[in-house]
Amino acid sequence: MKTVFKKAALALALAVPMMASMQAAQAEGEKYVLVSHAPDSDSWWNTIKNGIALAGEQLGVEVEYRNPPTGDLADMARIIEQATASGPNGIITTLSDYDVLSGPIKSAVDQGVNVIIMNSGTPEQAAEVGALMYVGQPEYDAGLAAGMRAKKDGVKSFLCVNHYISSPSSTERCQGFADGLGIELGSQMIDSGQDPAEIKNKVLAYLSANGDTDAVLTLGPTSADPTIEALKENGMAGEMYFGTFDLGTEIVKGIKADIIKWGIDQQPFLQAYLPVVVLANYDRYGVLPGNNINSGPGFVTKDALTLVEKYAGEYR
């Protein structure tokens, strides 16, 4: 946890002098578009929206958030193409499926649009598509760290509740967790869909049919919130080892109530905020950080909830 905070502090330390210098600079009408893979129903991305909005306000640039309403990646590819055609100074985008999205991203770069990859994908993939840099949490590595942590706690089997199975980056989280435990993923990952009632029923059905399951792993508020309700209903809340990616209001409540053991914070605010800072500095002064920025993983437990609880779903 301390290591992640140090990384975040370093990133902010780099950003603050940039911001201070920009306050003296006149806004030049820069426009940046952030394109995500998230469906409208995923509330976790509200923090991303807050991040770019605040950066836009502070730096005097125009920012816009775009996404495929249903999370369809082919639709997202078209949105990247449309964003490129609108002539922005820069595009900030997730890279949740390299095969589907690398083409439109490379095309944007070829047309002279600066691109930063955020949230999903890897630093290596960001370099391959010609992006300036990567800001985010490598998903497999985060899953691996979570699995290794769970293994130390005695976990030998688990259920991964994947609410966005069409995105390879989501599956990487589950696979990394399995590898951290040293076991096969196999049928321990379910396609839960995104409907809360359906997720709850699928979790209940799996745990009923697989009574030897040691742990549950969810991939964000969309799957975590209904899973909390499922465990309350079957009497396993507080008894089942439960870890989750990402934070949200109900997740923080679950950690506080000892239902969830830990939440992985990839710091979405920084994932949205810092790329705007970097792009504005690059456009105005030609300066660029020399390294990618890993914003996570950081494990949030019950003993570190003060600020997290206050800002969960807003800035955390």
Contacts in CASP RR format, 6 or more apart in sequence:
PFRMAT RR
TARGET T0000
AUTHOR 0000-0000-0000
METHOD contacts of the structure
MODEL  1
MKTVFKKAALALALAVPMMASMQAAQAEGEKYVLVSHAPDSDSWWNTIKN
GIALAGEQLGVEVEYRNPPTGDLADMARIIEQATASGPNGIITTLSDYDV
LSGPIKSAVDQGVNVIIMNSGTPEQAAEVGALMYVGQPEYDAGLAAGMRA
KKDGVKSFLCVNHYISSPSSTERCQGFADGLGIELGSQMIDSGQDPAEIK
NKVLAYLSANGDTDAVLTLGPTSADPTIEALKENGMAGEMYFGTFDLGTE
IVKGIKADIIKWGIDQQPFLQAYLPVVVLANYDRYGVLPGNNINSGPGFV
TKDALTLVEKYAGEYR
1 298 0 8 1.000
1 299 0 8 1.000
1 300 0 8 1.000
1 301 0 8 1.000
1 304 0 8 1.000
4 265 0 8 1.000
4 267 0 8 1.000
4 296 0 8 1.000
4 297 0 8 1.000
4 298 0 8 1.000
7 293 0 8 1.000
7 294 0 8 1.000
7 295 0 8 1.000
7 296 0 8 1.000
8 267 0 8 1.000
8 270 0 8 1.000
8 295 0 8 1.000
11 270 0 8 1.000
11 274 0 8 1.000
11 293 0 8 1.000
11 295 0 8 1.000
12 270 0 8 1.000
14 289 0 8 1.000
15 273 0 8 1.000
15 274 0 8 1.000
15 277 0 8 1.000
18 277 0 8 1.000
18 278 0 8 1.000
18 280 0 8 1.000
18 281 0 8 1.000
18 287 0 8 1.000
19 58 0 8 1.000
19 59 0 8 1.000
19 277 0 8 1.000
21 281 0 8 1.000
21 285 0 8 1.000
22 59 0 8 1.000
22 280 0 8 1.000
22 281 0 8 1.000
22 284 0 8 1.000
25 284 0 8 1.000
27 59 0 8 1.000
27 60 0 8 1.000
27 61 0 8 1.000
28 283 0 8 1.000
28 284 0 8 1.000
29 60 0 8 1.000
29 61 0 8 1.000
29 62 0 8 1.000
30 60 0 8 1.000
30 61 0 8 1.000
30 62 0 8 1.000
30 89 0 8 1.000
30 90 0 8 1.000
30 279 0 8 1.000
30 280 0 8 1.000
30 283 0 8 1.000
30 284 0 8 1.000
31 61 0 8 1.000
31 62 0 8 1.000
31 63 0 8 1.000
31 64 0 8 1.000
31 87 0 8 1.000
31 88 0 8 1.000
31 89 0 8 1.000
31 90 0 8 1.000
32 52 0 8 1.000
32 56 0 8 1.000
32 61 0 8 1.000
32 62 0 8 1.000
32 63 0 8 1.000
32 64 0 8 1.000
32 88 0 8 1.000
32 89 0 8 1.000
32 90 0 8 1.000
32 91 0 8 1.000
32 92 0 8 1.000
32 275 0 8 1.000
32 276 0 8 1.000
32 279 0 8 1.000
32 280 0 8 1.000
33 63 0 8 1.000
33 64 0 8 1.000
33 65 0 8 1.000
33 66 0 8 1.000
33 83 0 8 1.000
33 86 0 8 1.000
33 88 0 8 1.000
33 90 0 8 1.000
33 91 0 8 1.000
33 92 0 8 1.000
34 48 0 8 1.000
34 52 0 8 1.000
34 63 0 8 1.000
34 64 0 8 1.000
34 65 0 8 1.000
34 66 0 8 1.000
34 91 0 8 1.000
34 92 0 8 1.000
34 93 0 8 1.000
34 118 0 8 1.000
34 272 0 8 1.000
34 275 0 8 1.000
35 66 0 8 1.000
35 67 0 8 1.000
35 76 0 8 1.000
35 79 0 8 1.000
35 80 0 8 1.000
35 83 0 8 1.000
35 91 0 8 1.000
35 92 0 8 1.000
35 93 0 8 1.000
35 94 0 8 1.000
36 45 0 8 1.000
36 48 0 8 1.000
36 65 0 8 1.000
36 66 0 8 1.000
36 67 0 8 1.000
36 76 0 8 1.000
36 93 0 8 1.000
36 94 0 8 1.000
36 119 0 8 1.000
37 67 0 8 1.000
37 68 0 8 1.000
37 71 0 8 1.000
37 73 0 8 1.000
37 76 0 8 1.000
37 94 0 8 1.000
37 96 0 8 1.000
37 97 0 8 1.000
37 120 0 8 1.000
37 167 0 8 1.000
38 44 0 8 1.000
38 45 0 8 1.000
38 48 0 8 1.000
38 67 0 8 1.000
38 71 0 8 1.000
39 67 0 8 1.000
39 68 0 8 1.000
39 69 0 8 1.000
39 70 0 8 1.000
39 71 0 8 1.000
39 194 0 8 1.000
40 67 0 8 1.000
40 69 0 8 1.000
40 70 0 8 1.000
41 194 0 8 1.000
41 222 0 8 1.000
42 194 0 8 1.000
42 221 0 8 1.000
42 222 0 8 1.000
43 221 0 8 1.000
43 222 0 8 1.000
43 248 0 8 1.000
43 313 0 8 1.000
44 220 0 8 1.000
44 221 0 8 1.000
44 222 0 8 1.000
44 246 0 8 1.000
44 247 0 8 1.000
44 248 0 8 1.000
44 268 0 8 1.000
44 313 0 8 1.000
45 67 0 8 1.000
45 268 0 8 1.000
46 313 0 8 1.000
46 314 0 8 1.000
47 268 0 8 1.000
47 269 0 8 1.000
47 272 0 8 1.000
47 313 0 8 1.000
47 314 0 8 1.000
47 315 0 8 1.000
47 316 0 8 1.000
48 65 0 8 1.000
48 119 0 8 1.000
48 268 0 8 1.000
48 269 0 8 1.000
48 271 0 8 1.000
48 272 0 8 1.000
49 65 0 8 1.000
49 272 0 8 1.000
50 269 0 8 1.000
50 272 0 8 1.000
50 314 0 8 1.000
50 315 0 8 1.000
51 268 0 8 1.000
51 269 0 8 1.000
51 272 0 8 1.000
51 273 0 8 1.000
51 276 0 8 1.000
51 315 0 8 1.000
52 63 0 8 1.000
52 65 0 8 1.000
52 92 0 8 1.000
52 272 0 8 1.000
52 273 0 8 1.000
52 276 0 8 1.000
53 63 0 8 1.000
54 273 0 8 1.000
55 61 0 8 1.000
55 63 0 8 1.000
55 272 0 8 1.000
55 273 0 8 1.000
55 276 0 8 1.000
55 277 0 8 1.000
56 62 0 8 1.000
56 63 0 8 1.000
56 276 0 8 1.000
59 276 0 8 1.000
59 277 0 8 1.000
59 280 0 8 1.000
61 276 0 8 1.000
61 280 0 8 1.000
63 276 0 8 1.000
64 88 0 8 1.000
66 79 0 8 1.000
66 82 0 8 1.000
66 83 0 8 1.000
67 76 0 8 1.000
67 79 0 8 1.000
68 75 0 8 1.000
68 76 0 8 1.000
68 79 0 8 1.000
69 75 0 8 1.000
71 164 0 8 1.000
71 166 0 8 1.000
73 96 0 8 1.000
73 97 0 8 1.000
73 100 0 8 1.000
73 101 0 8 1.000
73 166 0 8 1.000
73 167 0 8 1.000
74 100 0 8 1.000
76 96 0 8 1.000
76 100 0 8 1.000
76 101 0 8 1.000
77 100 0 8 1.000
77 101 0 8 1.000
77 103 0 8 1.000
77 104 0 8 1.000
78 104 0 8 1.000
80 91 0 8 1.000
80 93 0 8 1.000
80 101 0 8 1.000
80 104 0 8 1.000
80 105 0 8 1.000
80 108 0 8 1.000
81 104 0 8 1.000
81 107 0 8 1.000
83 91 0 8 1.000
83 108 0 8 1.000
84 91 0 8 1.000
84 104 0 8 1.000
84 107 0 8 1.000
84 108 0 8 1.000
84 111 0 8 1.000
84 113 0 8 1.000
87 113 0 8 1.000
88 113 0 8 1.000
89 113 0 8 1.000
89 114 0 8 1.000
89 279 0 8 1.000
89 283 0 8 1.000
90 113 0 8 1.000
90 114 0 8 1.000
90 115 0 8 1.000
90 116 0 8 1.000
90 279 0 8 1.000
91 105 0 8 1.000
91 108 0 8 1.000
91 113 0 8 1.000
91 114 0 8 1.000
91 115 0 8 1.000
91 116 0 8 1.000
92 115 0 8 1.000
92 116 0 8 1.000
92 118 0 8 1.000
92 272 0 8 1.000
92 275 0 8 1.000
92 276 0 8 1.000
92 279 0 8 1.000
93 101 0 8 1.000
93 105 0 8 1.000
93 115 0 8 1.000
93 116 0 8 1.000
93 117 0 8 1.000
93 118 0 8 1.000
94 101 0 8 1.000
94 117 0 8 1.000
94 118 0 8 1.000
94 119 0 8 1.000
94 120 0 8 1.000
94 121 0 8 1.000
95 101 0 8 1.000
95 102 0 8 1.000
95 105 0 8 1.000
95 117 0 8 1.000
95 120 0 8 1.000
95 121 0 8 1.000
95 122 0 8 1.000
95 125 0 8 1.000
95 126 0 8 1.000
95 129 0 8 1.000
96 119 0 8 1.000
96 120 0 8 1.000
96 121 0 8 1.000
96 167 0 8 1.000
96 168 0 8 1.000
96 169 0 8 1.000
96 170 0 8 1.000
97 166 0 8 1.000
97 167 0 8 1.000
97 168 0 8 1.000
97 169 0 8 1.000
98 121 0 8 1.000
98 125 0 8 1.000
98 168 0 8 1.000
102 125 0 8 1.000
102 128 0 8 1.000
102 129 0 8 1.000
103 129 0 8 1.000
105 115 0 8 1.000
105 117 0 8 1.000
105 129 0 8 1.000
105 130 0 8 1.000
105 131 0 8 1.000
106 129 0 8 1.000
106 130 0 8 1.000
108 115 0 8 1.000
109 115 0 8 1.000
109 129 0 8 1.000
109 130 0 8 1.000
109 131 0 8 1.000
114 132 0 8 1.000
114 279 0 8 1.000
114 282 0 8 1.000
114 283 0 8 1.000
115 129 0 8 1.000
115 130 0 8 1.000
115 131 0 8 1.000
115 132 0 8 1.000
116 126 0 8 1.000
116 131 0 8 1.000
116 132 0 8 1.000
116 133 0 8 1.000
116 134 0 8 1.000
116 135 0 8 1.000
116 275 0 8 1.000
116 278 0 8 1.000
116 279 0 8 1.000
117 125 0 8 1.000
117 126 0 8 1.000
117 129 0 8 1.000
117 131 0 8 1.000
117 133 0 8 1.000
117 134 0 8 1.000
117 135 0 8 1.000
118 134 0 8 1.000
118 135 0 8 1.000
118 136 0 8 1.000
118 271 0 8 1.000
118 272 0 8 1.000
118 275 0 8 1.000
119 135 0 8 1.000
119 136 0 8 1.000
119 137 0 8 1.000
119 266 0 8 1.000
119 268 0 8 1.000
119 271 0 8 1.000
120 136 0 8 1.000
120 139 0 8 1.000
120 167 0 8 1.000
120 169 0 8 1.000
121 134 0 8 1.000
121 138 0 8 1.000
121 139 0 8 1.000
121 169 0 8 1.000
122 134 0 8 1.000
122 138 0 8 1.000
123 133 0 8 1.000
123 134 0 8 1.000
123 138 0 8 1.000
123 292 0 8 1.000
125 134 0 8 1.000
126 133 0 8 1.000
126 134 0 8 1.000
126 292 0 8 1.000
127 134 0 8 1.000
132 278 0 8 1.000
132 279 0 8 1.000
132 282 0 8 1.000
132 288 0 8 1.000
133 278 0 8 1.000
133 288 0 8 1.000
133 289 0 8 1.000
133 290 0 8 1.000
133 291 0 8 1.000
133 292 0 8 1.000
133 293 0 8 1.000
134 292 0 8 1.000
134 293 0 8 1.000
135 270 0 8 1.000
135 271 0 8 1.000
135 274 0 8 1.000
135 275 0 8 1.000
135 278 0 8 1.000
135 292 0 8 1.000
135 293 0 8 1.000
135 295 0 8 1.000
136 266 0 8 1.000
136 271 0 8 1.000
136 293 0 8 1.000
136 294 0 8 1.000
136 295 0 8 1.000
136 296 0 8 1.000
137 264 0 8 1.000
137 266 0 8 1.000
137 267 0 8 1.000
137 271 0 8 1.000
137 294 0 8 1.000
137 295 0 8 1.000
137 296 0 8 1.000
137 297 0 8 1.000
138 294 0 8 1.000
139 169 0 8 1.000
139 170 0 8 1.000
139 172 0 8 1.000
139 173 0 8 1.000
140 172 0 8 1.000
140 173 0 8 1.000
140 175 0 8 1.000
140 176 0 8 1.000
141 176 0 8 1.000
141 297 0 8 1.000
142 173 0 8 1.000
142 245 0 8 1.000
142 264 0 8 1.000
142 266 0 8 1.000
142 296 0 8 1.000
142 297 0 8 1.000
143 172 0 8 1.000
143 173 0 8 1.000
143 174 0 8 1.000
143 175 0 8 1.000
143 176 0 8 1.000
143 177 0 8 1.000
143 180 0 8 1.000
143 245 0 8 1.000
143 264 0 8 1.000
143 297 0 8 1.000
144 176 0 8 1.000
144 177 0 8 1.000
144 179 0 8 1.000
144 180 0 8 1.000
145 297 0 8 1.000
146 173 0 8 1.000
146 176 0 8 1.000
146 177 0 8 1.000
146 180 0 8 1.000
146 217 0 8 1.000
146 243 0 8 1.000
146 245 0 8 1.000
146 262 0 8 1.000
146 264 0 8 1.000
146 297 0 8 1.000
146 299 0 8 1.000
147 155 0 8 1.000
147 176 0 8 1.000
147 177 0 8 1.000
147 178 0 8 1.000
147 179 0 8 1.000
147 180 0 8 1.000
147 181 0 8 1.000
148 180 0 8 1.000
148 181 0 8 1.000
149 262 0 8 1.000
149 299 0 8 1.000
150 158 0 8 1.000
150 177 0 8 1.000
150 180 0 8 1.000
150 181 0 8 1.000
150 215 0 8 1.000
150 241 0 8 1.000
150 243 0 8 1.000
151 180 0 8 1.000
151 181 0 8 1.000
151 182 0 8 1.000
153 241 0 8 1.000
153 261 0 8 1.000
154 214 0 8 1.000
155 181 0 8 1.000
155 214 0 8 1.000
155 215 0 8 1.000
155 241 0 8 1.000
156 181 0 8 1.000
156 183 0 8 1.000
156 214 0 8 1.000
157 183 0 8 1.000
157 188 0 8 1.000
157 210 0 8 1.000
157 212 0 8 1.000
157 213 0 8 1.000
157 214 0 8 1.000
157 215 0 8 1.000
158 177 0 8 1.000
158 178 0 8 1.000
158 181 0 8 1.000
158 188 0 8 1.000
158 213 0 8 1.000
158 214 0 8 1.000
158 215 0 8 1.000
158 216 0 8 1.000
158 217 0 8 1.000
158 241 0 8 1.000
159 188 0 8 1.000
159 189 0 8 1.000
159 190 0 8 1.000
159 203 0 8 1.000
159 206 0 8 1.000
159 207 0 8 1.000
159 210 0 8 1.000
159 213 0 8 1.000
159 215 0 8 1.000
159 216 0 8 1.000
159 217 0 8 1.000
160 173 0 8 1.000
160 174 0 8 1.000
160 177 0 8 1.000
160 178 0 8 1.000
160 185 0 8 1.000
160 188 0 8 1.000
160 189 0 8 1.000
160 190 0 8 1.000
160 217 0 8 1.000
160 218 0 8 1.000
160 219 0 8 1.000
161 190 0 8 1.000
161 192 0 8 1.000
161 199 0 8 1.000
161 202 0 8 1.000
161 203 0 8 1.000
161 216 0 8 1.000
161 217 0 8 1.000
161 218 0 8 1.000
161 219 0 8 1.000
161 223 0 8 1.000
161 224 0 8 1.000
161 227 0 8 1.000
162 170 0 8 1.000
162 171 0 8 1.000
162 174 0 8 1.000
162 189 0 8 1.000
162 190 0 8 1.000
162 191 0 8 1.000
162 192 0 8 1.000
162 219 0 8 1.000
162 223 0 8 1.000
163 170 0 8 1.000
163 192 0 8 1.000
163 193 0 8 1.000
163 194 0 8 1.000
163 199 0 8 1.000
163 218 0 8 1.000
163 219 0 8 1.000
163 220 0 8 1.000
163 222 0 8 1.000
163 223 0 8 1.000
164 170 0 8 1.000
164 193 0 8 1.000
164 194 0 8 1.000
164 219 0 8 1.000
164 222 0 8 1.000
165 171 0 8 1.000
165 189 0 8 1.000
165 191 0 8 1.000
165 192 0 8 1.000
165 193 0 8 1.000
170 219 0 8 1.000
171 189 0 8 1.000
173 217 0 8 1.000
173 219 0 8 1.000
173 245 0 8 1.000
174 185 0 8 1.000
174 188 0 8 1.000
174 189 0 8 1.000
174 217 0 8 1.000
174 219 0 8 1.000
175 185 0 8 1.000
177 217 0 8 1.000
178 184 0 8 1.000
178 185 0 8 1.000
178 186 0 8 1.000
178 188 0 8 1.000
190 202 0 8 1.000
190 206 0 8 1.000
192 198 0 8 1.000
192 199 0 8 1.000
192 202 0 8 1.000
192 203 0 8 1.000
192 223 0 8 1.000
193 199 0 8 1.000
193 202 0 8 1.000
194 222 0 8 1.000
196 225 0 8 1.000
196 226 0 8 1.000
197 226 0 8 1.000
199 222 0 8 1.000
199 223 0 8 1.000
199 226 0 8 1.000
199 227 0 8 1.000
199 230 0 8 1.000
200 226 0 8 1.000
200 227 0 8 1.000
200 229 0 8 1.000
200 230 0 8 1.000
200 233 0 8 1.000
201 230 0 8 1.000
203 216 0 8 1.000
203 226 0 8 1.000
203 227 0 8 1.000
203 230 0 8 1.000
203 231 0 8 1.000
204 230 0 8 1.000
204 233 0 8 1.000
204 234 0 8 1.000
206 213 0 8 1.000
207 213 0 8 1.000
207 216 0 8 1.000
207 230 0 8 1.000
207 234 0 8 1.000
207 236 0 8 1.000
207 240 0 8 1.000
208 234 0 8 1.000
213 240 0 8 1.000
214 241 0 8 1.000
215 240 0 8 1.000
215 241 0 8 1.000
215 242 0 8 1.000
215 243 0 8 1.000
216 227 0 8 1.000
216 231 0 8 1.000
216 240 0 8 1.000
216 241 0 8 1.000
216 242 0 8 1.000
216 243 0 8 1.000
217 243 0 8 1.000
217 244 0 8 1.000
217 245 0 8 1.000
218 224 0 8 1.000
218 227 0 8 1.000
218 242 0 8 1.000
218 243 0 8 1.000
218 244 0 8 1.000
218 245 0 8 1.000
219 244 0 8 1.000
219 245 0 8 1.000
219 246 0 8 1.000
220 244 0 8 1.000
220 245 0 8 1.000
220 246 0 8 1.000
220 248 0 8 1.000
220 251 0 8 1.000
221 246 0 8 1.000
221 247 0 8 1.000
221 248 0 8 1.000
221 249 0 8 1.000
221 250 0 8 1.000
221 251 0 8 1.000
223 244 0 8 1.000
224 244 0 8 1.000
224 246 0 8 1.000
224 248 0 8 1.000
224 250 0 8 1.000
224 251 0 8 1.000
224 260 0 8 1.000
225 250 0 8 1.000
225 251 0 8 1.000
227 242 0 8 1.000
228 237 0 8 1.000
228 250 0 8 1.000
228 254 0 8 1.000
228 259 0 8 1.000
228 260 0 8 1.000
231 237 0 8 1.000
231 238 0 8 1.000
231 240 0 8 1.000
231 242 0 8 1.000
231 259 0 8 1.000
232 259 0 8 1.000
237 257 0 8 1.000
237 259 0 8 1.000
238 257 0 8 1.000
238 258 0 8 1.000
238 259 0 8 1.000
241 261 0 8 1.000
242 259 0 8 1.000
242 260 0 8 1.000
242 261 0 8 1.000
243 260 0 8 1.000
243 261 0 8 1.000
243 262 0 8 1.000
243 263 0 8 1.000
243 264 0 8 1.000
244 251 0 8 1.000
244 260 0 8 1.000
244 262 0 8 1.000
244 263 0 8 1.000
244 264 0 8 1.000
245 263 0 8 1.000
245 264 0 8 1.000
245 266 0 8 1.000
246 263 0 8 1.000
246 264 0 8 1.000
246 265 0 8 1.000
246 266 0 8 1.000
246 268 0 8 1.000
247 263 0 8 1.000
247 265 0 8 1.000
247 300 0 8 1.000
247 308 0 8 1.000
247 312 0 8 1.000
247 313 0 8 1.000
247 316 0 8 1.000
248 312 0 8 1.000
248 313 0 8 1.000
248 316 0 8 1.000
249 312 0 8 1.000
249 313 0 8 1.000
251 260 0 8 1.000
251 263 0 8 1.000
251 312 0 8 1.000
252 305 0 8 1.000
252 308 0 8 1.000
252 309 0 8 1.000
252 312 0 8 1.000
254 260 0 8 1.000
255 261 0 8 1.000
255 262 0 8 1.000
255 263 0 8 1.000
255 300 0 8 1.000
255 301 0 8 1.000
255 302 0 8 1.000
255 305 0 8 1.000
256 302 0 8 1.000
256 305 0 8 1.000
256 309 0 8 1.000
258 302 0 8 1.000
261 301 0 8 1.000
262 299 0 8 1.000
262 300 0 8 1.000
262 301 0 8 1.000
263 299 0 8 1.000
263 300 0 8 1.000
263 301 0 8 1.000
264 296 0 8 1.000
264 297 0 8 1.000
264 298 0 8 1.000
264 299 0 8 1.000
264 300 0 8 1.000
265 296 0 8 1.000
265 297 0 8 1.000
265 298 0 8 1.000
265 299 0 8 1.000
265 300 0 8 1.000
265 308 0 8 1.000
265 316 0 8 1.000
266 295 0 8 1.000
266 296 0 8 1.000
266 297 0 8 1.000
266 298 0 8 1.000
267 295 0 8 1.000
267 296 0 8 1.000
267 316 0 8 1.000
268 295 0 8 1.000
269 315 0 8 1.000
269 316 0 8 1.000
270 293 0 8 1.000
270 295 0 8 1.000
271 295 0 8 1.000
274 293 0 8 1.000
278 288 0 8 1.000
278 289 0 8 1.000
281 287 0 8 1.000
281 288 0 8 1.000
282 288 0 8 1.000
300 308 0 8 1.000
307 316 0 8 1.000
308 316 0 8 1.000
END
